[in-house]
């Protein structure tokens, strides 16, 4: 895992200091779209998260494969499909629990979103979120089906994107041995667009577990840059996070590296 992290950091540094091959205006526009979770643009982010400070110096490494696929369903509406497929390696996350490697639970979200912002410049989306019991190990995810509502509201100006993504998932079936799920997810985000396809983002990806009355509340600071390698437009990002609150024995801090592949419009 350390070798892969070094390779990702090297790629991030190369993209940060290399001159973009596409026009600056194009890179700026792409960066602005990437700050909008319901933008009509196909993207495939590969998001690597490493979290440290679990009980007994445990750590967790997660690669989230999270394609975003927009589809025009009418003259005025898009359907944005966002899927998160986690691949996890963890070691002593639950005390002296050893290491596990495999898939976590997949969470697809479907946003119905107007193609044009409101007269006040607000973009929004609404739809269902699902929890699929795809975890390959009991310690990588619960064996429960889940569903609930998801909503997104944001506003973009020339240099800022400010918004909130929220959902709630209730379990409705699965293994009787796993506890019920009632989780609220809140993601406020603030992104500052900078010249040259660069963005500085601040967000929190907080979850409140109503069954155990417990927050998990990380705060992320991430820097990203849009560039072109050969004929492929890509975004590279890197950042750190700290936890304002987490369950007992939970993580203290972490790092994030992201490579996003952008699919050109036909």
C-alpha positions in Angstrom: 0.0 0.0 0.0 2.9 2.4 0.8 4.4 1.8 -2.7 1.0 2.6 -4.3 0.7 5.8 -2.2 4.1 7.0 -3.3 3.2 6.4 -6.9 0.0 8.3 -6.5 1.8 11.2 -4.8 4.3 11.3 -7.6 1.5 11.5 -10.2 -0.2 14.2 -8.3 3.0 16.3 -8.1 3.6 15.8 -11.9 0.1 17.0 -12.7 0.4 20.0 -10.3 3.5 21.5 -11.8 3.1 20.4 -15.4 1.7 23.0 -17.9 -1.8 22.0 -19.1 -2.0 21.1 -22.7 -5.6 22.2 -23.1 -6.8 25.8 -23.2 -6.9 27.5 -19.8 -10.5 28.5 -20.2 -11.4 24.9 -20.9 -9.5 23.6 -17.8 -11.2 26.3 -15.7 -14.6 25.2 -17.0 -13.9 21.5 -16.4 -12.7 22.3 -12.8 -15.9 24.2 -12.1 -18.0 21.3 -13.4 -16.1 18.9 -11.2 -17.2 21.0 -8.2 -20.8 20.3 -9.1 -21.9 16.7 -8.2 -24.8 16.8 -10.7 -23.0 18.4 -13.6 -23.9 16.9 -17.0 -20.4 15.4 -17.5 -19.3 11.8 -17.4 -16.4 11.3 -15.0 -14.7 8.3 -13.3 -13.0 9.4 -10.0 -10.7 6.9 -8.3 -10.6 8.1 -4.8 -8.0 6.7 -2.4 -8.4 7.3 1.3 -6.1 6.3 4.1 -7.2 6.7 7.7 -5.0 6.2 10.8 -5.3 6.1 14.5 -7.8 3.2 15.0 -7.5 1.2 18.2 -4.1 -0.5 18.6 -2.6 1.7 15.8 -5.0 0.3 13.2 -5.4 1.7 9.7 -7.9 1.6 6.8 -7.2 2.0 3.1 -10.1 2.5 0.8 -10.2 2.9 -3.0 -13.6 4.3 -4.0 -14.4 3.7 -7.6 -17.2 6.2 -8.2 -18.4 6.8 -11.7 -20.8 9.7 -12.4 -23.1 9.1 -15.4 -25.6 11.8 -16.6 -28.5 11.0 -18.9 -30.9 13.4 -20.5 -34.5 12.1 -19.8 -36.4 15.1 -21.1 -36.0 18.6 -22.6 -35.6 20.0 -19.1 -34.3 17.2 -16.8 -31.2 15.0 -16.3 -30.9 11.8 -14.4 -27.4 11.7 -12.7 -26.3 8.3 -11.5 -23.5 8.3 -9.0 -22.2 4.9 -7.8 -19.6 4.3 -5.0 -17.8 0.9 -5.1 -15.3 0.6 -2.2 -12.3 -1.7 -2.3 -10.9 -1.9 1.2 -7.8 -3.1 3.0 -7.8 -2.6 6.8 -5.6 -3.8 9.6 -6.7 -3.9 13.3 -9.5 -1.5 12.8 -11.6 -3.3 15.5 -8.9 -3.8 18.0 -6.8 -6.9 17.4 -9.0 -8.0 14.5 -6.3 -8.7 12.0 -6.4 -7.6 8.4 -9.2 -7.8 5.8 -9.2 -7.1 2.1 -12.1 -7.0 -0.3 -15.2 -5.1 -1.4 -17.4 -3.0 0.9 -21.0 -2.1 0.4 -22.0 -0.4 -2.9 -24.1 2.8 -2.6 -25.7 4.0 -5.9 -27.5 7.4 -5.8 -29.9 8.7 -8.5 -30.5 12.5 -8.8 -33.3 13.9 -10.9 -31.9 17.4 -11.6 -33.2 20.3 -13.8 -30.8 21.1 -16.7 -30.8 24.8 -15.9 -30.3 26.5 -12.5 -33.1 28.5 -11.0 -33.4 32.2 -11.6 -31.4 32.7 -8.4 -28.6 30.5 -9.7 -29.4 27.5 -7.5 -28.8 24.0 -8.9 -30.5 21.1 -7.1 -31.1 17.4 -7.4 -33.4 14.9 -5.6 -33.7 11.1 -5.7 -33.1 7.8 -4.0 -29.9 6.4 -2.5 -29.5 2.6 -2.0 -27.2 0.4 0.1 -26.3 -2.9 -1.5 -24.9 -5.7 0.8 -21.9 -6.5 -1.4 -19.2 -6.6 1.3 -17.0 -9.6 0.9 -16.2 -9.8 4.7 -18.4 -9.2 7.7 -15.8 -6.6 9.0 -15.9 -4.7 5.7 -19.6 -3.9 5.7 -23.0 -5.0 7.1 -25.1 -7.6 5.4 -28.1 -5.3 5.1 -30.2 -3.8 2.3 -30.9 -0.1 2.7 -32.6 2.8 1.0 -33.6 6.4 1.5 -33.8 9.9 0.1 -30.9 12.0 -1.2 -30.9 15.7 -1.9 -28.3 18.2 -3.3 -28.4 22.0 -3.3 -25.6 24.2 -4.6 -24.9 27.6 -6.0 -22.0 28.6 -8.2 -20.5 32.0 -8.9 -17.5 33.1 -10.9 -15.0 31.7 -8.4 -17.0 29.8 -5.7 -19.1 26.7 -5.4 -21.1 26.4 -2.1 -23.5 23.6 -1.4 -24.8 20.7 0.6 -25.4 17.0 -0.2 -27.4 15.0 2.3 -29.1 11.6 2.5 -30.6 9.2 5.0 -30.4 5.4 4.7 -32.7 3.0 6.6 -32.1 -0.8 6.5 -35.1 -2.9 5.4 -33.8 -6.4 5.0 -30.7 -8.7 5.3 -29.0 -10.7 7.9 -30.8 -10.9 11.3 -27.3 -11.0 12.9 -26.5 -7.4 11.8 -27.9 -4.3 13.6 -30.5 -2.1 12.0 -29.2 0.9 10.1 -30.5 4.5 10.4 -27.7 6.8 9.2 -27.8 10.5 8.1 -25.1 11.7 5.9 -24.3 15.4 5.6 -21.7 16.9 3.2 -21.4 20.7 3.2 -18.8 21.8 0.7 -17.0 25.1 -0.2 -14.8 25.1 -3.4 -12.7 28.0 -4.5 -11.9 28.0 -8.2 -8.4 29.2 -9.1 -6.8 30.1 -12.5 -5.3 27.2 -14.5 -8.0 24.6 -13.7 -7.1 24.5 -10.0 -9.6 24.2 -7.1 -9.3 24.3 -3.3 -12.1 22.5 -1.6 -13.2 22.3 2.1 -15.9 19.8 3.0 -17.1 17.6 5.8 -18.5 14.1 5.1 -20.3 13.5 8.4 -22.5 10.6 9.3 -24.8 10.4 12.3 -25.7 6.9 13.4 -29.1 7.2 15.0 -29.1 3.6 16.4 -25.9 4.3 18.4 -26.3 8.1 18.6 -22.8 8.6 17.3 -21.2 11.1 14.9 -18.3 10.3 12.5 -17.2 13.8 11.3 -14.1 14.2 9.2 -13.1 17.6 7.7 -11.3 17.5 4.4 -9.0 20.0 2.7 -8.3 19.1 -0.9 -6.4 20.8 -3.7 -7.1 19.7 -7.3 -5.9 20.5 -10.8 -7.2 19.7 -14.2 -4.6 18.8 -16.9 -4.2 16.8 -20.0 -2.0 13.8 -20.5 -1.8 12.7 -24.1 -5.4 13.0 -25.3 -6.9 12.3 -21.9 -8.2 15.2 -19.8 -7.8 14.3 -16.1 -8.0 15.8 -12.7 -5.5 15.1 -9.9 -6.2 15.9 -6.3 -4.6 15.5 -2.9 -5.5 16.5 0.6 -5.7 15.7 4.3 -8.4 15.4 6.9 -8.9 15.4 10.6 -11.8 14.0 12.6 -13.9 16.3 14.8 -15.7 13.2 16.2 -15.7 9.5 15.6 -16.7 6.3 17.5 -14.5 5.1 20.3 -11.5 3.5 18.7 -12.2 5.4 15.5 -9.6 7.2 13.3 -7.8 10.4 14.1 -6.6 11.6 10.8 -6.2 10.7 7.1 -5.1 11.5 3.6 -6.9 11.6 0.3 -5.6 11.2 -3.3 -7.9 11.3 -6.3 -7.5 10.7 -10.0 -10.5 11.5 -12.1 -10.8 10.5 -15.8 -13.1 12.7 -17.8 -15.1 11.3 -20.7 -15.4 13.8 -23.6 -18.9 14.7 -24.8 -19.9 13.3 -28.2 
